[in-house]
């Protein structure tokens, strides 16, 4: 804060504006309106700079705090002629074009980032460091309000990283209320995004996710404190893709101490992700030191020297640096951009990655079977799902009357199927599916996998045989999820 005050004091910004507010606008703007209407003294403003007798003063009534997400209100597009805006198609890639094609109502699942450890990110600033989830009921209310106002059922959640459990709650609420929207947003490549959770999100209207893979190198990911691995990223991307959700990866090159070999290896992993259709879109960003990131606050501890710029204006955040291990070569960035322009159009995916560069580079050290080996490490959901809840995204199950083996008619998410089971097992399964239906009147917990297993008629060995049966796998694939 002292740095920002010094910078504001060094410039004549207040020759052009009366007030400058920091962070989220709700509390500072409400206080400013109260001040302008004579209800609040200027020294009691919230996170606001103003000029007093040619002196810049910062006012912050710390007793006010922030406005809770439940009270922050809903954005509005009122007054905008939404039907007059151009929809620009800048790419034929179905994922890459989402940013510029069509209208997306903007909302936030959670304020800030629940991880907030990445060393390249401005994690100390309020808009990232203050983490608070929007209550699900408030989020549903905002979705309905914006849909009614704009007459558009398309939503973009603009989070730093939407939390998996908040997205699960949102998806169930949308299904309970039968609210049909299309939505996408930013996430982390967390293994909490299991195949079943991704299928639940898809059923609620999720069509795409974006996430930071950054450098596709485990050494660099650890140095960044990303909290993910490249194998984990492949498994999470596969879970989304198998659910029919498009995936965009943010990529980074030139991170402190990154070698040309590591960059080539990263490109090879990215090539394999595209070739396996686990990622449909991506973009390479060149690493930049920012003033409020852990690296920017401790450049020498990260092997860097800051060489500029000399401060010349308000909100100067990007810093120039020199890396003790050597500079990031311009032709590296050119080769990465060239490869990505082709990958986005499904071109050059079988080509040796070294050929994208204008200068000789080492061959990648990544196994050509990296993807298949990474995906082979996935553990089936039933192996660790004891506390997960059963959610059935199909229709109500129907048991035919009778004794002995009877038929169970099931309408899944996309297809109908039948299962002929012993009567007690058929009753157990029918009850489980119907209890797991997302319904508006259901506020109690959904049945847990542990409880469902204990309620199964028969011995533990009978249950183990049952879940290995092809009919059970068909029911799971039809829409019985463990989330």
Residue, then its C-alpha position, 0 to 999 in steps of 0.5 A: x500500500x505504501x508503494x502505491x501511495x508513493x507512486x500516486x504521489x509522484x504523478x499528477x493523476x489527480x489533475x484529471x480525476x478526483x478519486x482513485x479506489x482500490x480493489x473491488x468497487x462495491x464498498x469504496x463506491x458506496x462510501x464515495x456516494x455517501x461522501x458526495x451526498x454529505x453523509x460520510x466525511x472524506x477521511x472515512x472513505x474505503x480504500x480511496x485516494x484523494x487530493x487535499x491541498x495538493x497532497x495525495x491522501x489515502x483513506x481507508x476505514x478498516x472497520x468497514x471490511x468488504x461486502x460479503x459475496x452474498x450481499x454484493x448484488x448482481x451485475x446488470x447489462x441494463x441500458x446496453x443494446x446487446x443485439x447491436x454488438x458484433x460477434x467476431x469469429x477470429x478462429x475456427x477452433x471451437x474452444x478458442x473462439x469462445x472469447x469473442x463469439x456471442x454474448x456471455x453473461x459474466x458472474x463469479x463463483x468465488x472471489x479470489x483464489x483458493x490456492x494463491x501460492x503460484x510464485x508468478x501471480x500477484x497473490x498478495x493483492x486483494x482481488x486474488x488473496x481474499x478468497x470467498x465463495x458466492x453462496x450457491x443460492x445467491x449464484x442461482x439467483x444471479x443466474x436467473x436474474x441475468x437470464x431474465x434481463x438479457x434473454x440469454x442463457x450463456x454464462x462465463x464464470x470469470x474466476x481466478x480459479x473456480x473451486x471444484x466443490x462450489x461448481x459441484x453445488x452449482x451443478x446440482x442446484x441447476x439440475x434440481x431447478x431444471x435451469x438450462x444454461x450453457x456455461x464455462x469458466x476457469x479452473x485449476x487442473x485439480x484431481x478433485x475434477x474426477x470423471x464423474x464430477x466432470x460428467x455432472x458439470x457437463x449435465x448442468x450445462x458446462x461446455x468448456x474450461x480454461x486452466x493454467x498448465x504453465x510450463x509442462x515440466x514437473x521441475x518448473x511446476x514445483x518451482x512455481x508452486x502450482x501444486x499440480x503435475x503434468x501427469x495429473x494435468x493429462x488425467x484431469x483434461x481427459x476427464x473433462x474431454x470424456x464428459x464432452x467439455x472443451x479444454x483450453x490450457x494457459x502455457x508459459x515459457x521463459x520462467x526463471x532457470x528454464x532451459x531450452x531442453x525443458x521448453x522443448x519437452x514442454x512443447x512435446x507434452x503439449x503436442x501429445x495433449x493436442x494429438x490425443x484431443x485432451x486439449x483443444x486450445x492453448x496459448x503461450x505467454x512469455x513469463x513476466x515479473x510483476x511487482x506484487x508476485x512472490x518473484x517480484x517481491x524477492x527477485x534475487x531469491x529467484x535468481x533474477x535482477x530487476x533492471x527496470x522500468x523507472x516508474x513513469x505512470x500510475x499502475x506500472x506493474x510489469x518489471x523487466x528482468x535479467x535471469x542469472x541462467x541466461x536470457x529467453x531467446x526470441x526465436x524460442x517464443x516464435x517457434x512456440x507461437x508457430x506451433x500453436x497456430x498449427x495445433x489449433x487447426x489440428x495441423x502438424x501434430x505428427x511433426x517432430x517438435x524441434x522443426x517448429x524452431x528456426x535454430x537447432x534445439x535438443x530432441x525432446x526427452x519425453x516418451x512418445x507414450x507419455x499420455x497413455x502411461x499417465x492415463x493408465x494411473x487413474x484409479x476407478x471412482x469406486x476405489x476411493x469414493x466411500x464418502x462421495x454422494x450418489x447423483x443420478x442424472x437420468x430419469x426415474x427408474x421403473x421396476x416391473x412387478x414379479x419375483x425371482x429375476x425381474x427387469x429394471x427399466x432405466x432412462x439414462x442421460x442419453x439412452x434407455x437401458x434395461x437390467x434383469x436382476x434378482x428382485x432384491x437387487x433390483x429394488x435396491x438399485x431402483x431405490x438408490x437411483x430415485x433417491x439420487x435424482x436431483x429434485x427441487x424438493x431435495x435439501x437433504x444429503x444425497x445417498x453416500x456410496x458407503x451407505x449404498x454399499x452397506x444397504x446392498x442385499x447380500x454379502x460384501x463379496x456379492x457386492x464386489x461381484x455386482x459392481x464388476x458386472x457389465x450391467x452395473x458399468x452400463x448403469x454407471x455410464x448412463x448417469x449414476x455419478x459418485x461426486 
